[in-house]
Amino acid sequence: MKNVNRQTGFSLIELMVTIGIIAILAAVAWPAYERQMTKNRRSDGIAALLNASKELQQCYSDVGGYIDKNGNDCTHIAESEKKYYNITSVLTTDTFTLTASPKGAQADDTECTTLTLDHLGQKGFTTSGNGTLNRCWSN
């Protein structure tokens, strides 16, 4: 004779083991996700530097320098499109250096603290971690 009152389902131990496995997977996946998001946001700063450089090169062609005869500089970009970076410039008549400084959600980027680009197209960066030029400037 069959026992009709028998209940089936998960025991508390099975449920706790499943929750433990999910927690371990989340603990491993979350830092990797954060690193990838930081890298993706870095492309916003790179794009802003390249756009500002393009603007400056066009201005140089138009007025014969990165600063015109009235002392006005040619830069108009002060912030990246998605607002993860502030863009600053150091200009002379014949040279420029652009710097992208992270802010907001990107401010925790220790691998590539700032990104730089000059009039010769030379890329640079500062780091407080283990950043390399290739890591900082690859998309």
DSSP file (Angstrom, degrees, kcal/mol; ACC not computed):
  #  RESIDUE AA STRUCTURE BP1 BP2  ACC     N-H-->O    O-->H-N    N-H-->O    O-->H-N    TCO  KAPPA ALPHA  PHI   PSI    X-CA   Y-CA   Z-CA
    1    1 A M              0   0    0      0, 0.0     2,-0.2     0, 0.0     0, 0.0   0.000 360.0 360.0 360.0 135.8    0.0    0.0    0.0
    2    2 A K        -     0   0    0      1,-0.1     2,-0.8     2,-0.0     0, 0.0  -0.507 360.0-121.2 -83.3 148.2    1.3    3.5   -1.0
    3    3 A N    >   -     0   0    0     -2,-0.2     3,-0.8     1,-0.2    -1,-0.1  -0.803  26.6-174.0 -87.1 108.9    1.7    6.3    1.5
    4    4 A V  T 3  S+     0   0    0     -2,-0.8    -1,-0.2     1,-0.2    -2,-0.0   0.611  76.2  63.9 -81.5 -13.4   -0.5    9.1    0.2
    5    5 A N  T 3  S+     0   0    0      2,-0.1     2,-0.3     0, 0.0    -1,-0.2   0.388  71.5 122.2 -90.9   3.2    0.6   11.7    2.7
    6    6 A R    <   -     0   0    0     -3,-0.8     2,-0.3     1,-0.0     0, 0.0  -0.514  49.6-153.8 -72.1 127.8    4.2   11.7    1.5
    7    7 A Q        -     0   0    0     -2,-0.3     2,-0.3     2,-0.0    -2,-0.1  -0.793   5.4-158.3-103.4 144.7    5.3   15.3    0.5
    8    8 A T        +     0   0    0     -2,-0.3     2,-0.3     3,-0.0     0, 0.0  -0.837  37.2  91.7-118.3 159.5    8.1   15.9   -2.0
    9    9 A G  S    S-     0   0    0     -2,-0.3     2,-0.3     0, 0.0    -2,-0.0  -0.971  72.9 -35.3 152.9-163.3   10.2   19.1   -2.5
   10   10 A F        -     0   0    0     -2,-0.3     2,-0.2     4,-0.0    -2,-0.0  -0.701  49.7-135.3 -93.4 141.3   13.4   20.6   -1.5
   11   11 A S     >  -     0   0    0     -2,-0.3     4,-2.1     1,-0.1     5,-0.2  -0.497  28.3-108.8 -84.7 165.0   14.8   20.2    2.0
   12   12 A L  H  > S+     0   0    0      1,-0.2     4,-2.3     2,-0.2     5,-0.2   0.870 119.7  53.9 -61.8 -37.3   16.3   23.2    3.8
   13   13 A I  H  > S+     0   0    0      2,-0.2     4,-2.3     1,-0.2    -1,-0.2   0.920 107.5  49.5 -65.7 -43.8   19.8   21.8    3.4
   14   14 A E  H  > S+     0   0    0      1,-0.2     4,-2.0     2,-0.2    -1,-0.2   0.909 111.8  49.3 -61.5 -41.3   19.4   21.5   -0.4
   15   15 A L  H  X S+     0   0    0     -4,-2.1     4,-2.2     2,-0.2    -2,-0.2   0.905 111.0  49.0 -63.8 -42.8   18.1   25.1   -0.5
   16   16 A M  H  X S+     0   0    0     -4,-2.3     4,-2.3     2,-0.2    -2,-0.2   0.869 109.7  51.8 -67.1 -37.7   21.0   26.4    1.5
   17   17 A V  H  X S+     0   0    0     -4,-2.3     4,-2.2     2,-0.2    -1,-0.2   0.916 110.5  49.0 -63.8 -43.0   23.6   24.6   -0.6
   18   18 A T  H  X S+     0   0    0     -4,-2.0     4,-2.3     2,-0.2    -2,-0.2   0.917 111.5  48.4 -62.8 -44.4   22.0   26.1   -3.7
   19   19 A I  H  X S+     0   0    0     -4,-2.2     4,-2.3     1,-0.2    -1,-0.2   0.891 110.4  52.6 -63.8 -39.3   22.1   29.6   -2.2
   20   20 A G  H  X S+     0   0    0     -4,-2.3     4,-2.1     2,-0.2    -2,-0.2   0.902 108.9  49.1 -62.7 -42.1   25.7   29.1   -1.2
   21   21 A I  H  X S+     0   0    0     -4,-2.2     4,-2.4     2,-0.2    -2,-0.2   0.918 111.3  49.5 -64.1 -44.0   26.7   28.1   -4.8
   22   22 A I  H  X S+     0   0    0     -4,-2.3     4,-2.4     1,-0.2    -2,-0.2   0.901 110.1  51.6 -61.7 -41.1   24.9   31.2   -6.2
   23   23 A A  H  X S+     0   0    0     -4,-2.3     4,-2.3     2,-0.2    -1,-0.2   0.901 109.8  48.9 -64.2 -41.1   26.7   33.4   -3.6
   24   24 A I  H  X S+     0   0    0     -4,-2.1     4,-1.5     2,-0.2    -2,-0.2   0.926 111.8  48.8 -64.8 -44.5   30.1   32.0   -4.6
   25   25 A L  H  X S+     0   0    0     -4,-2.4     4,-2.5     1,-0.2    -2,-0.2   0.899 112.3  48.8 -61.8 -40.8   29.4   32.5   -8.3
   26   26 A A  H  X S+     0   0    0     -4,-2.4     4,-2.6     1,-0.2    -1,-0.2   0.887 107.6  54.9 -66.0 -38.9   28.2   36.1   -7.7
   27   27 A A  H  < S+     0   0    0     -4,-2.3    -1,-0.2     1,-0.2    -2,-0.2   0.815 114.8  40.4 -65.6 -29.3   31.4   36.8   -5.6
   28   28 A V  H  X S+     0   0    0     -4,-1.5     4,-0.8    -5,-0.1    -2,-0.2   0.868 118.6  45.4 -83.5 -40.4   33.5   35.7   -8.5
   29   29 A A  H  X S+     0   0    0     -4,-2.5     4,-2.3    -5,-0.2    -2,-0.2   0.851 101.0  65.0 -76.1 -35.9   31.5   37.3  -11.3
   30   30 A W  H  X S+     0   0    0     -4,-2.6     4,-2.5     1,-0.2     5,-0.2   0.913 101.8  46.7 -61.2 -47.8   30.9   40.8   -9.8
   31   31 A P  H  > S+     0   0    0      0, 0.0     4,-2.4     0, 0.0    -1,-0.2   0.895 112.9  50.9 -61.5 -37.0   34.5   42.0   -9.7
   32   32 A A  H  X S+     0   0    0     -4,-0.8     4,-2.0     2,-0.2    -2,-0.2   0.900 110.4  49.8 -65.3 -39.4   35.0   40.8  -13.3
   33   33 A Y  H  X S+     0   0    0     -4,-2.3     4,-2.3     2,-0.2    -1,-0.2   0.921 110.4  49.8 -63.1 -45.0   31.8   42.7  -14.3
   34   34 A E  H  X S+     0   0    0     -4,-2.5     4,-2.3     1,-0.2    -2,-0.2   0.901 109.6  51.1 -62.6 -42.3   33.1   45.8  -12.6
   35   35 A R  H  X S+     0   0    0     -4,-2.4     4,-2.1     1,-0.2    -1,-0.2   0.910 110.9  48.7 -61.2 -42.1   36.5   45.6  -14.3
   36   36 A Q  H  X S+     0   0    0     -4,-2.0     4,-2.4     2,-0.2    -2,-0.2   0.892 110.2  50.8 -66.7 -39.1   34.8   45.2  -17.7
   37   37 A M  H  X S+     0   0    0     -4,-2.3     4,-2.5     2,-0.2    -1,-0.2   0.898 109.5  51.1 -65.3 -39.9   32.5   48.2  -17.0
   38   38 A T  H  X S+     0   0    0     -4,-2.3     4,-1.6     2,-0.2    -2,-0.2   0.920 111.2  48.2 -61.9 -43.8   35.5   50.4  -16.1
   39   39 A K  H  X S+     0   0    0     -4,-2.1     4,-0.8     1,-0.2    -2,-0.2   0.904 111.6  49.8 -63.5 -42.0   37.2   49.4  -19.3
   40   40 A N  H >< S+     0   0    0     -4,-2.4     3,-0.8     1,-0.2     4,-0.4   0.898 109.7  50.4 -65.0 -40.5   34.1   50.1  -21.3
   41   41 A R  H >X S+     0   0    0     -4,-2.5     3,-1.5     1,-0.2     4,-0.8   0.808  98.8  68.0 -67.7 -28.2   33.7   53.6  -19.7
   42   42 A R  H >X S+     0   0    0     -4,-1.6     4,-1.9     1,-0.3     3,-0.5   0.824  88.1  65.8 -59.9 -31.4   37.4   54.3  -20.5
   43   43 A S  H <X S+     0   0    0     -4,-0.8     4,-2.4    -3,-0.8    -1,-0.3   0.767  92.3  62.6 -63.7 -24.0   36.5   54.4  -24.2
   44   44 A D  H <> S+     0   0    0     -3,-1.5     4,-1.8    -4,-0.4    37,-0.4   0.901 105.5  45.1 -65.0 -41.3   34.4   57.5  -23.4
   45   45 A G  H <X S+     0   0    0     -4,-0.8     4,-2.3    -3,-0.5    -2,-0.2   0.886 112.2  51.4 -68.7 -39.9   37.5   59.3  -22.4
   46   46 A I  H  X S+     0   0    0     -4,-1.9     4,-2.4     1,-0.2    -2,-0.2   0.928 110.2  49.0 -62.9 -45.4   39.5   58.1  -25.4
   47   47 A A  H  X S+     0   0    0     -4,-2.4     4,-2.4     1,-0.2    -1,-0.2   0.898 110.4  51.1 -62.0 -40.3   36.8   59.2  -27.8
   48   48 A A  H  X S+     0   0    0     -4,-1.8     4,-2.6     2,-0.2    -1,-0.2   0.908 110.5  48.8 -64.8 -41.6   36.7   62.7  -26.1
   49   49 A L  H  X S+     0   0    0     -4,-2.3     4,-2.4     2,-0.2    -2,-0.2   0.918 112.5  47.8 -63.5 -43.0   40.5   63.1  -26.4
   50   50 A L  H  X S+     0   0    0     -4,-2.4     4,-2.2     2,-0.2    -2,-0.2   0.890 112.9  48.4 -66.0 -38.9   40.4   62.1  -30.1
   51   51 A N  H  X S+     0   0    0     -4,-2.4     4,-2.4     2,-0.2    -2,-0.2   0.913 112.3  48.4 -66.8 -42.3   37.5   64.4  -30.8
   52   52 A A  H  X S+     0   0    0     -4,-2.6     4,-2.5     2,-0.2    -2,-0.2   0.898 111.3  51.0 -64.5 -39.7   39.2   67.3  -29.0
   53   53 A S  H  X S+     0   0    0     -4,-2.4     4,-2.5     2,-0.2    -2,-0.2   0.915 109.6  49.8 -62.7 -43.3   42.4   66.6  -30.9
   54   54 A K  H  X S+     0   0    0     -4,-2.2     4,-2.2     2,-0.2    -2,-0.2   0.912 110.7  50.4 -61.2 -43.2   40.5   66.6  -34.2
   55   55 A E  H  X S+     0   0    0     -4,-2.4     4,-2.3     1,-0.2    -2,-0.2   0.917 111.4  48.1 -60.5 -44.2   39.0   69.9  -33.3
   56   56 A L  H  X S+     0   0    0     -4,-2.5     4,-2.6     2,-0.2    -2,-0.2   0.895 110.0  51.3 -65.8 -40.4   42.4   71.4  -32.4
   57   57 A Q  H  X S+     0   0    0     -4,-2.5     4,-1.9     2,-0.2    -1,-0.2   0.891 110.5  49.4 -64.5 -38.7   43.9   70.2  -35.7
   58   58 A Q  H  X S+     0   0    0     -4,-2.2     4,-2.0     2,-0.2    -2,-0.2   0.918 111.2  49.5 -64.9 -42.9   41.1   71.8  -37.6
   59   59 A C  H  X S+     0   0    0     -4,-2.3     4,-3.3     1,-0.2     6,-0.5   0.903 107.5  54.7 -61.8 -41.9   41.5   75.0  -35.7
   60   60 A Y  H  X S+     0   0    0     -4,-2.6     4,-1.8     1,-0.2    -1,-0.2   0.909 109.8  47.3 -58.6 -41.7   45.3   74.9  -36.5
   61   61 A S  H  < S+     0   0    0     -4,-1.9    -1,-0.2     2,-0.2    -2,-0.2   0.874 116.8  44.2 -66.1 -36.6   44.5   74.6  -40.2
   62   62 A D  H  < S+     0   0    0     -4,-2.0    -2,-0.2     1,-0.1    -1,-0.2   0.911 130.7  17.5 -76.4 -43.9   42.0   77.5  -40.0
   63   63 A V  H  < S-     0   0    0     -4,-3.3    -3,-0.2     2,-0.3     6,-0.2   0.444 101.7-110.8-114.9  -1.8   43.9   80.0  -37.9
   64   64 A G  S  < S+     0   0    0     -4,-1.8     2,-0.3    -5,-0.5    -4,-0.2   0.674  88.3  34.9  83.3  16.8   47.5   78.9  -38.1
   65   65 A G  S    S-     0   0    0     -6,-0.5    -2,-0.3    -9,-0.1    29,-0.2  -0.961  86.0-100.7 179.7 171.1   47.8   77.7  -34.4
   66   66 A Y  S    S+     0   0    0     27,-2.2     8,-1.5    26,-0.4     2,-0.4   0.625 116.5  44.9 -83.0 -13.8   46.1   76.2  -31.5
   67   67 A I  B    S-A   73   0A   0     26,-0.3     6,-0.2     6,-0.2    -1,-0.2  -1.000  91.3-133.5-125.4 129.2   45.7   79.7  -30.1
   68   68 A D    >   -     0   0    0      4,-2.8     3,-2.1    -2,-0.4    -4,-0.1  -0.167  32.7 -92.4 -78.5 177.8   44.5   82.4  -32.4
   69   69 A K  T 3  S+     0   0    0      1,-0.3    -1,-0.1    -6,-0.2    -5,-0.0   0.701 125.6  56.8 -64.4 -20.0   46.1   85.8  -32.8
   70   70 A N  T 3  S-     0   0    0      2,-0.1    -1,-0.3     3,-0.0     3,-0.1   0.429 120.7-106.5 -89.6   0.0   43.6   87.2  -30.2
   71   71 A G  S <  S+     0   0    0     -3,-2.1     2,-0.4     1,-0.3    -2,-0.1   0.545  74.2 139.8  87.4   7.6   44.7   84.7  -27.6
   72   72 A N        -     0   0    0      2,-0.0    -4,-2.8     1,-0.0    -1,-0.3  -0.689  45.3-137.3 -84.5 133.5   41.6   82.6  -27.9
   73   73 A D  B     -A   67   0A   0     -2,-0.4    -6,-0.2    -6,-0.2    -7,-0.1  -0.483   8.3-130.2 -88.7 166.6   42.2   78.9  -27.7
   74   74 A C        +     0   0    0     -8,-1.5     2,-0.2    -2,-0.2    -7,-0.1   0.457  66.6 113.3 -95.2  -3.0   40.4   76.4  -29.9
   75   75 A T        +     0   0    0     -9,-0.2    -2,-0.1     1,-0.2   -23,-0.0  -0.517  22.8 158.8 -80.5 138.2   39.2   73.9  -27.4
   76   76 A H        +     0   0    0     -2,-0.2     2,-0.7   -24,-0.1    -1,-0.2   0.491  49.4  92.8-125.4 -17.9   35.5   73.5  -26.9
   77   77 A I        +     0   0    0      1,-0.2     3,-0.1   -29,-0.1    -1,-0.0  -0.722  34.5 156.1 -87.1 117.7   35.3   70.0  -25.3
   78   78 A A        +     0   0    0     -2,-0.7     9,-1.9     1,-0.3     2,-0.3   0.485  66.6  29.7-113.7 -10.2   35.4   70.2  -21.5
   79   79 A E  B    S-B   86   0B   0      7,-0.3    -1,-0.3   -31,-0.1     7,-0.2  -0.996  84.0-105.1-150.9 146.6   33.6   66.9  -20.8
   80   80 A S    >   -     0   0    0      5,-2.7     3,-1.3    -2,-0.3   -35,-0.1  -0.293  40.9-105.2 -70.3 162.1   33.3   63.5  -22.5
   81   81 A E  T 3  S+     0   0    0    -37,-0.4    -1,-0.1     1,-0.3   -36,-0.1   0.888 121.7  38.5 -57.9 -44.1   30.0   62.6  -24.1
   82   82 A K  T 3  S-     0   0    0    -41,-0.1    -1,-0.3   -38,-0.1   -37,-0.1   0.366 112.6-119.1 -92.1   6.2   28.9   60.3  -21.4
   83   83 A K  S <  S+     0   0    0     -3,-1.3    -2,-0.1     2,-0.2     3,-0.1   0.745  79.3 121.5  66.6  29.4   30.3   62.5  -18.7
   84   84 A Y  S    S+     0   0    0    -43,-0.1    19,-2.6     1,-0.1     2,-0.3   0.572  72.8  41.7 -91.1 -11.5   32.8   60.0  -17.3
   85   85 A Y  E     - C   0 102B   0     17,-0.3    -5,-2.7   -41,-0.1     2,-0.4  -0.991  66.5-142.0-138.9 142.5   35.8   62.3  -18.0
   86   86 A N  E     -BC  79 101B   0     15,-2.7    15,-2.8    -2,-0.3     2,-0.5  -0.871  24.7-146.2 -94.1 137.5   36.7   65.9  -17.7
   87   87 A I  E     + C   0 100B   0     -9,-1.9     2,-0.3    -2,-0.4    13,-0.2  -0.923  20.3 176.8-109.8 124.6   38.9   67.1  -20.6
   88   88 A T  E     - C   0  99B   0     11,-2.5    11,-2.7    -2,-0.5     2,-0.4  -0.887  10.0-156.0-122.5 157.1   41.6   69.8  -20.0
   89   89 A S  E     - C   0  98B   0     -2,-0.3     2,-0.5     9,-0.2     9,-0.2  -0.979  15.3-157.3-136.4 147.2   44.1   71.2  -22.3
   90   90 A V  E     - C   0  97B   0      7,-2.2     7,-1.7    -2,-0.4     2,-0.4  -0.987  31.8-175.0-118.9 116.0   47.5   72.9  -22.2
   91   91 A L  E     + C   0  96B   0     -2,-0.5     2,-0.3     5,-0.2     5,-0.2  -0.875  22.2 170.9-119.9 144.4   48.0   74.9  -25.4
   92   92 A T        -     0   0    0      3,-2.6   -26,-0.4    -2,-0.4    -2,-0.0  -0.743  56.6 -89.9-124.7-177.5   50.7   76.9  -27.0
   93   93 A T  S    S+     0   0    0     -2,-0.3   -27,-2.2     1,-0.2   -26,-0.3   0.892 125.1  21.5 -60.7 -38.4   50.6   78.3  -30.5
   94   94 A D  S    S+     0   0    0    -29,-0.2     2,-0.3   -28,-0.1    -1,-0.2   0.463 122.2  46.4-113.1  -2.9   52.2   75.1  -31.9
   95   95 A T        -     0   0    0      2,-0.0    -3,-2.6    23,-0.0     2,-0.3  -0.936  51.8-176.4-137.7 159.4   51.6   72.4  -29.3
   96   96 A F  E     -C   91   0B   0     -2,-0.3    23,-1.7    -5,-0.2     2,-0.4  -0.988  10.7-163.2-149.9 153.7   48.9   70.9  -27.2
   97   97 A T  E     -CD  90 118B   0     -7,-1.7    -7,-2.2    -2,-0.3     2,-0.4  -0.976  14.1-160.9-134.0 123.3   48.5   68.3  -24.5
   98   98 A L  E     -CD  89 117B   0     19,-3.5    19,-2.0    -2,-0.4     2,-0.4  -0.833   4.5-164.7-103.8 141.5   45.0   67.0  -23.7
   99   99 A T  E     -CD  88 116B   0    -11,-2.7   -11,-2.5    -2,-0.4     2,-0.6  -0.994   9.2-157.6-129.6 132.4   44.2   65.2  -20.4
  100  100 A A  E     -CD  87 115B   0     15,-3.2    15,-2.0    -2,-0.4   -13,-0.2  -0.946  12.7-168.6-107.9 116.9   41.1   63.2  -19.6
  101  101 A S  E     -C   86   0B   0    -15,-2.8   -15,-2.7    -2,-0.6    13,-0.2  -0.919  21.9-122.9-107.7 125.7   40.5   62.9  -15.9
  102  102 A P  E     +C   85   0B   0      0, 0.0     2,-0.3     0, 0.0   -17,-0.3  -0.286  34.6 172.3 -69.3 151.0   37.9   60.4  -14.7
  103  103 A K    >   +     0   0    0    -19,-2.6     3,-1.8     5,-0.0     5,-0.1  -0.933  44.6   9.5-147.1 170.1   34.9   61.4  -12.6
  104  104 A G  G >  S-     0   0    0     -2,-0.3     3,-1.5     1,-0.3     4,-0.2  -0.329 131.5  -1.3  61.2-132.5   31.8   59.9  -11.3
  105  105 A A  G >  S+     0   0    0      1,-0.3     3,-0.5     2,-0.1    -1,-0.3   0.740 137.0  55.0 -62.6 -23.4   31.5   56.2  -11.7
  106  106 A Q  G X  S+     0   0    0     -3,-1.8     3,-2.2     1,-0.2    -1,-0.3   0.573  79.7  92.0 -86.9  -9.7   34.9   56.1  -13.5
  107  107 A A  G <  S+     0   0    0     -3,-1.5    -1,-0.2     1,-0.3    -2,-0.1   0.701  77.6  63.6 -60.9 -19.7   36.7   57.9  -10.6
  108  108 A D  G <   +     0   0    0     -3,-0.5     2,-1.2    -4,-0.2    -1,-0.3   0.366  69.4 120.4 -85.6   6.0   37.7   54.5   -9.1
  109  109 A D    <   +     0   0    0     -3,-2.2    19,-0.1     1,-0.2    20,-0.1  -0.584  27.7 163.8 -74.6  97.8   39.8   53.6  -12.2
  110  110 A T        +     0   0    0     -2,-1.2    18,-2.3     1,-0.2    19,-1.0   0.671  67.1  66.7 -87.9 -18.7   43.2   53.0  -10.6
  111  111 A E  S    S+     0   0    0      1,-0.3    20,-0.4    17,-0.2     2,-0.3   0.905 120.2  16.4 -69.3 -40.8   44.6   51.2  -13.6
  112  112 A C  S    S+     0   0    0      1,-0.1    -1,-0.3    15,-0.1    15,-0.2  -0.756  71.1 175.0-134.2  85.0   44.4   54.3  -15.8
  113  113 A T  S    S+     0   0    0     13,-1.5     2,-0.3    -3,-0.5    14,-0.2   0.917  71.6   2.2 -63.4 -47.4   44.0   57.3  -13.6
  114  114 A T  E     - E   0 126B   0     12,-1.0    12,-1.9   -13,-0.2     2,-0.4  -0.967  65.3-144.9-135.7 156.7   44.3   59.8  -16.4
  115  115 A L  E     -DE 100 125B   0    -15,-2.0   -15,-3.2    -2,-0.3     2,-0.3  -0.944  18.4-167.5-117.7 141.9   44.7   59.6  -20.2
  116  116 A T  E     -DE  99 124B   0      8,-2.3     8,-2.2    -2,-0.4     2,-0.3  -0.936  11.7-178.1-131.3 155.0   46.7   62.1  -22.3
  117  117 A L  E     -DE  98 123B   0    -19,-2.0   -19,-3.5    -2,-0.3     6,-0.2  -0.974  11.7-162.6-148.4 134.6   47.1   62.9  -25.9
  118  118 A D  E >   -D   97   0B   0      4,-1.4     3,-2.0    -2,-0.3   -21,-0.2  -0.561  39.8 -89.9-115.0-178.5   49.4   65.5  -27.5
  119  119 A H  T 3  S+     0   0    0    -23,-1.7   -22,-0.1     1,-0.3    -1,-0.0   0.675 123.9  55.6 -65.1 -19.1   49.8   67.3  -30.8
  120  120 A L  T 3  S-     0   0    0    -24,-0.2    -1,-0.3     2,-0.1     3,-0.1   0.449 119.2-108.4 -90.6  -1.5   52.0   64.5  -32.2
  121  121 A G    <   +     0   0    0     -3,-2.0     2,-0.4     1,-0.3    -2,-0.1   0.578  65.8 154.8  84.3  10.1   49.4   61.9  -31.5
  122  122 A Q        -     0   0    0      1,-0.0    -4,-1.4     0, 0.0     2,-0.3  -0.595  32.4-147.1 -76.6 126.8   51.5   60.4  -28.6
  123  123 A K  E     +E  117   0B   0     -2,-0.4     2,-0.3    -6,-0.2    -6,-0.2  -0.673  23.8 167.1 -93.5 146.7   49.2   58.7  -26.1
  124  124 A G  E     -E  116   0B   0     -8,-2.2    -8,-2.3    -2,-0.3     2,-0.3  -0.903  12.6-172.4-148.2 177.1   49.9   58.6  -22.4
  125  125 A F  E     -E  115   0B   0     -2,-0.3     2,-0.3   -10,-0.3   -10,-0.2  -0.977  17.5-135.8-162.9 161.9   48.5   57.7  -19.1
  126  126 A T  E     -E  114   0B   0    -12,-1.9   -13,-1.5    -2,-0.3   -12,-1.0  -0.936  26.1-170.5-121.2 154.3   49.0   57.9  -15.3
  127  127 A T        -     0   0    0     -2,-0.3   -16,-0.2   -15,-0.2   -15,-0.1  -0.991  33.4-172.5-144.0 149.3   48.3   55.0  -13.0
  128  128 A S  S    S+     0   0    0    -18,-2.3   -17,-0.2    -2,-0.3   -18,-0.1   0.178  89.1  36.2-117.6  10.6   48.2   54.2   -9.4
  129  129 A G  S    S-     0   0    0    -19,-1.0   -18,-0.1   -18,-0.2    -2,-0.1  -0.084 117.8 -56.5-127.6-131.8   47.8   50.5  -10.2
  130  130 A N  S    S+     0   0    0     -2,-0.1   -19,-0.1     2,-0.0   -18,-0.1  -0.161  73.6 151.0-116.3  38.3   49.1   48.2  -12.8
  131  131 A G        -     0   0    0    -20,-0.4     2,-0.3   -21,-0.3   -19,-0.1  -0.322  24.1-166.1 -70.9 152.2   48.1   50.0  -16.0
  132  132 A T     >  -     0   0    0      1,-0.1     4,-2.8    -2,-0.0     5,-0.2  -0.908  35.1-109.3-129.8 161.2   50.0   49.8  -19.2
  133  133 A L  H  > S+     0   0    0     -2,-0.3     4,-2.2     1,-0.2     5,-0.2   0.913 120.2  50.1 -57.2 -43.5   49.6   52.0  -22.3
  134  134 A N  H  > S+     0   0    0      1,-0.2     4,-1.0     2,-0.2    -1,-0.2   0.907 112.8  45.6 -64.1 -42.3   48.1   49.1  -24.2
  135  135 A R  H  4 S+     0   0    0      1,-0.2     3,-0.2     2,-0.2    -2,-0.2   0.904 115.5  46.8 -65.8 -41.6   45.5   48.4  -21.5
  136  136 A C  H  < S+     0   0    0     -4,-2.8    -2,-0.2     1,-0.2    -1,-0.2   0.839 119.9  36.5 -72.5 -32.7   44.6   52.0  -21.1
  137  137 A W  H  < S+     0   0    0     -4,-2.2     2,-0.3    -5,-0.2    -1,-0.2   0.420  93.7  96.0-105.3   1.3   44.2   52.9  -24.7
  138  138 A S     <        0   0    0     -4,-1.0   -95,-0.0    -3,-0.2    -4,-0.0  -0.719 360.0 360.0 -91.3 145.1   42.7   49.7  -26.1
  139  139 A N              0   0    0     -2,-0.3    -1,-0.1   -96,-0.1   -96,-0.1   0.429 360.0 360.0 -98.1 360.0   38.9   49.5  -26.5
